[in-house]
Amino acid sequence: MRKFIDSISSKFMCFFTVTASFIVVFIIFGLYVKSIPILELKSVRELLTSSSWHPLRGEFGFYPFLIGTFWVTFLAMVLALPICLLCSVYLVEYAPKKVKEITKPLIDLLAGIPSVVYGVFGILAVVPLVRELSQKIGISTTGYSVLAGGIVLAIMVFPIIISVSAEVISSVPYEARESSLALGATQWQTVKKVVLKKAFPGIVAATILGFSRAFGETMAVLMVVGNVAKVPHSIFDEAYPLTALIANNYGEMLSIPLYDSALLLGALILLFVVLFFSIIARLILMRGEVMS
Amino acid sequence: MKWSHFEENVFKTLMVAATLVILGSLLAVICVVLFKGVRALSLSMITQTPKGGYYLGKEGGILNAIIGSLYLAFGATSCSLLLSLPIAFYLQKEYLNPRAANLVRLSLDVLWGVPSIIYGVFGFTIMLYLGLRASLLGGVVALTFLELPIMVRAVDEVLKMVPHQLKEASYSLGATRFETMFTVVSRQALPGMMSAVILAFGRGIGDAASILFTAGYSDHIPHSVFDPAASLPLAVFFQLGTPFPEVQERAYASAVILLVMVLLLTVSSRVLTKRVARYVVR
């Protein structure tokens, strides 16, 4: 009887595990089936490179939204990356134990704050800041801009980049550091020439993970980038990221022909980009784990 | 001073500055939202549902959203806990060979990275297909998808940490894998599991994009799983979207409620984990 329970439970668990690992495939399939109608009418190239978005006339060009997403995400990464790297090197190599113990939970706290709260913070603090900044330079904007979105997103990706890269840096073997220090290198030289070189693939992976998190973030970005469907020309222009497009329009205008199909195609593009990046990042991290 | 020492000092200063920037931004987010929101916060906000004309600045509160959010997060967390325990146990080396287990882990990690809006859109598409309206049930299902990978991976990490001597002791007494897993290993892993549950709960209560279409919004507290349910993140979002300053103030207050709930969860997770950890064999 006990053997029987064991084997039954194991089959049961196997079933759940297999199902769970195919959820991604299932989602891709579902989104693809629903976006077939628009793919049959238009070529993928036309959809991706046309910048006229007029659902009522049946024109669906994703170009402004893709560019908007890329700009905001790219800016966030440019802002976040140096700060995160310096911080994680500090936490692993330099910081006294006490500082580490206080800082780690605080960074986890940052990860737990809901994205809507970041959005509210963006509207209350970042948007006015950007408005003032742009007035000083002599451009007049409302403050709802690519820059505001980038700043908010940068704060949101801090925790993921720091936690992954700190883990990678601390997994560099101690002997490597010691032999460098024994040769008379300063601590920073050791970090620069030995630790960071060894941790490089892992740091790339951390960056990619941060990028894909930022790429798919919806609510906070939606609230601060202004949502104007045109290609942004400077960081003070408004943008309309893909996620915001889906969140604003899906579920409402399903009566317009092809509209829902187009939006689901947008979701599919988003999913593909995110999947591509996160699979690469995870493979790099897994390889590092096997080798160390 | 030598160049290398100069460089050392410059970078050390930069690093401290970077860490301060990060901690400062955490402080800024919390303080800005709290200061702005506390002014509009009142007792009626958390004890009443919206009355007529609430969205024009009249009386009422967001009790519907608070209760709705709790329902959604509780439902999704219990569902995903039930689903994730078997999966996390199955990933251990007693059941699945490590190669296959790593493949499943990869797929779950990738699932973790899927943006929540995708779950929302996909969930809504399925609901349309089945002929369901936006409802509490839909929201719970979408959130369960969102929480599942987080929960499985967190529990899995905890289970991996369980010392193998403990398991071996159990096996040597003739216990089956099932018995070992659910009596010995799970007790040892309890503190970690609890923090995984709280982590997932926090993620579920704060997520807006996945329930935007699936759970809908209503001014009433849902009575059955087929009623649409309001939620705190969406309450913040919708109230900010109105043109009236009074209502926008209330959005900030709602954000404070949400933020305080999440912060309390995080703190309580630390305290609880410490308390339960007394029963763990070291």
Interface residues (C-beta under 8 A of the other chain):
Chain A: R2 K3 I5 D6 S9 S10 F12 M13 C14 F16 T17 A20 S21 F22 I23 V24 I27 G30 L31 K34 P82 I83 C84 L86 C87 V89 Y90 L91 Y94 A95 T103 P105 L106 I107 D108 L109 L110 G112 I113 P114 S115 V116 V117 Y118 G119 V120 F121 I123 L124 A125 I155 F158 I162 T186 Q187 W188 Q189 L209 S212 R213 F215 G216 E217 T218 M219 M223 T243 I246 A247 Y250 G251 L263 L264 A267 L270 L271 V274 L275 S278 I279 R282 L283 M286
Chain B: S4 H5 E7 E8 F11 K12 L14 M15 V16 A17 A18 T19 V21 I22 L23 S25 L26 A28 V29 I30 V32 V33 K36 G37 L83 P86 I87 F89 Y90 L91 Y95 L96 N102 L103 V104 L106 S107 L108 D109 V110 L111 G113 V114 P115 S116 I117 I118 G120 V121 F122 F124 T125 I126 A134 F145 L148 V152 T176 R177 F178 E179 L199 G202 R203 I205 G206 D207 A208 A209 L212 F213 L232 P233 V236 F237 L240 A251 Y252 A255 L258 L259 V262 L263 L265 T266 R270
